[in-house]
Amino acid sequence: MKTASKELQKLRSMAERSLDKTAELQQVLAQIEATLSRAELEKVSQKINSK
C-alpha cells in the first residue's frame, strides 16, 4: 500500500509541474502576442502620420 501512495504522490507532483509549465507557456504566448500587436499598431500609426 505504501508503494501506491508514493506513486500517487509522484504522479501528483508531475501533474503540478506540468500545470506550472502550461501557465508559463500561456504567459509567454500572451507576451509575444502583445508585442506583435504593439508592433502592428506602431506600423499603422506611422502610415497614418506619414500621409
Buried (B, 14 or more C-beta within 10 A) or exposed (E): EEEEEEEEEEEEEEEEEEEEEEEEEEEEEEEEEEEEEEEEEEEEEEEEEEE
